[in-house]
Amino acid sequence: MKKYLAEMFGTMVLVLMGCGVAVSLGCDPVANIPAVVGTAFAFGLSVVAMAYTIGGISGCHINPAITLGCLLSGRMSGKDAGMYMLFQVIGAFIGSAILWVLVGNVSGMEGTGANDLQAGVSTVGGLLAEIIFTFVFVLVVLGATSKTNGATNNFAGLAIGLSLILVHLVCIRYTGTSVNPARSIAPAIFQGGTALANLWIFIVGPFVGAALASLVWKMIETEK
């Protein structure tokens, strides 16, 4: 149970801090580029912080897509994977609820940082972006945490966090960057509108990307 609670706490922090910065800075990939950079760093630094906080307890997935990648790579059981995903979503709802309360008490601020298709981006374009960038992100996670990396495992949290910053810098213009179904589900429920209508993109896309990453990793890893 402790590792499930760790995943819940870690995902809560990720959503609260990452989405919180997006809302506070007014992240707009066209009109507010500094806010895009700030948001990207917020998500990446949240992962780094949580990796060195709960990594020794649960592995710090805080993302159902990562959990799926680990499951398909044979690193965890189906039971643990299901419980991880459940508690990740619960944690995301707690983080979104806190943010929703905070934003509701500040004049001129609105939203919960929910993902949505950005201006001019088609449904296919958004789905492809989520698949491609989740694939890259989960592949980094699988590689950085592999036993074949030896001593570099000590820096896995840093590598994963920095890669998430990079993914956000590229993908925000398309979808606001999810690559994490839990991060998308909770904010969309609170925000509603098109974010809720397009939520399926941010569930299907990351899961497909994670599955592809696990397949590629099995092909290139050098030790079972």
Disulfide bonds with the S-S distance in Angstrom:
none
